[in-house]
Amino acid sequence: MAMEHVTTLECTLCGETYDPDQIIYTCPNHEGVKGILEVQYDYDIINDRFDQPLDGVIDSQWKYRAFLPVDDDADPITLNEGGTDLFDTPNLSDELGVDIRVKDDGRNPTGVLKDRATSVSVTKAVHMGQDVLTCASTGNAAASLAGYAARAGLPCRIFVPGAAPEGKLAQPLVYGADVLAVDGSYDEAYDLSMEVTEEFGWYNRNAAINPFQVEGKRTVGLELAEQTKGDVPDWLVFSMGDGCTIYGGWKGFREFYELGFVDETPKMLGVQAEGASAIHDTFHDHDDIDEVAETVADSISVGRPRNTVKACKALEESGGTSLLVSDDEILAAEKTLGSAEGIYAEPAGAAPIAGVQKALDQGIIESDESVLAVVTGYGLKDTKSAMEASGKPQRIQPDLADVNALYGDERSSSQ
């Protein structure tokens, strides 16, 4: 193996270091999965190897291979993830009363930002000769892992909570995965996946504990730094579930800043649902942290986030903050984003828009500041919530009179 640019895996709690070429998920010095590991790099080597033009042309996240913790001789398992569009959104800006742009990561191959992480972890699993892939998921990671497992030709066994949306489970089933619906919460499915990993030796993609997952997600930050070079937003907004996505986005952006590729960094705004608020509560030093998660935004419905330390680090280092939004506000934001700009987001992907609105109302974001929100998942992941946000179709008879009753006044006024 050859990963000269990767120096070590370091525990975020005690600083103990481990060989990055071994399969290790968390620091054994801590009970359970508290000892989350961080990949450390030699940036002199990365800087020497990275020879891509920063011209905004990004065919896939593998443009940044020099930054990724994969061996030099590993063949990427890829579906051309990354390189997603950054949109100017003038209609949404008018609606919210602030200059806002949107990066739509729902355009990734399986419809979710998580594809960035999955591509890296499956590449590593194949290179290390692993036979079976597994994870716990509320739906999106399940679909992502199943798709890339199919691409790699490996069996995939996924644990999901029994209440996971059926639309999300269709994807991994089509991709050929074994989908095991656990009669319990996401956290219970997660715990079972960890027990199975220990017992059977399957390779676990769980983003919170697989240290290489965040490293794939950080390509969204690298892309954003490149795409906004010369026009860095004041605020960069992500929804938060386990906490690894917002940290990945921050880490990537910060790396480009520290290497001198961009001149400044944004403040991070983390948005959680009121019914799944553990990271927000920890960041704001609340005494009572509820580990029960219940929200329409199932992708961020996490009661016991495993990457709270990293998420809070992103908020603190960037000078940012976090806030909570209600399910009603999330659904309203899904409708607003779609009707204003034609961008279709699942609830977790729309939560940042709800967060921007609330941050403006609370004076966290000023109206003269600029904002960039990241949509993490495509709306067809959860059509039930979309219908709840938008209402049902109007039923009419196959008769021109019914159409005239609805729009006749418009026709007469235009003549």
JOVENRA-V859429 format. One line per field, one symbol per residue. ss: DSSP state (a for helix, b for strand, c for the rest). phi: phi as a letter, one per 20 degrees, with the letter a starting at -180 (. if undefined). psi: psi as a letter, one per 30 degrees, with the letter a starting at -180 (. if undefined). Layout:
ss->???
phi->???
psi->???
//
This chain:
ss->cccccbbbbbbcccccbbcccccccbcccccccccbbbbbbcaaaaaaacccccccccccaaaaaaaccccccccccccccccccbbbcaaaaaaaccbbbbbbaaaccccbccaaaaaaaaaaaaaccccbbbbbbccaaaaaaaaaaaaaccbbbbbbbccccaaaaaaaaacccbbbbbcccaaaaaaaaaaaaaaaccbbccccccaaaaaaacaaaaaaaaacccccccbbbbbccccaaaaaaaaaaaaaaaccccccccbbbbbbbccccaaaaaaccccccccccccccaaacccccccaaaaaaaaaaaccbbbbbcaaaaaaaaaaaaaaacccbcaaaaaaaaaaaaaaaccccccccbbbbbbcbbaaacaaaaaaaacccccccccaaaaaaaaaaaaaaac
phi->.bcfedeaddffddnfdcffeeebdbfffcfmdfefecfdcefffgffefcefednecfaffgdggeeecfgeeefeccmfnmffddfcfffgffenbfcdcdeefefgdnbggggffgfffgffffemfdcdbadaeqffffffffffffemdfcccdcfgefgfgfffgffffneeddeefregffffgfffffgffdmfedegffdffefgfffffffffffffdgnbfffcddcfcdfoffffgffgfffffffenfcebceeededcfgebdffgfffelffddeeedbbfeffdececfedggffffffffemeacbdcefffffffffffffecmdddfgffeggfffffffffemfdefeedccddeebffffbfffffffdnefeecefbgfffffecgfffffee
psi->kjiffjelkkkfefgkllkffljkelkffkkbgeikkkkkljfeeeeefjgkkigfjjelfffheffkhllegkjkjkghlaglkjkkieeeeeefhljklkkjgfgleggkffeeeeeeeeeeeeeggkekkllklfeeeeeeeeefeeefgkkkkkklkfgkkeeffeeeeefgljjjjkialeeeeeeeeeeeeeefglkkfjeffjffeeeefffeeeeeeefgkfhklekkkllkdfffeeeeeeeeeeeeeffgflflllkkjkklkegigeeeeeeghkejjkgkkjlfiffgijeikfheeeeeeeeeefgaallklleeeeeeeeeeeefefgkjkleeffeeeeeeeeeeefgeklfglkkkkjkfkkfffifeeeeeeflllkkllikfeeeeeegeeeeeff.
//
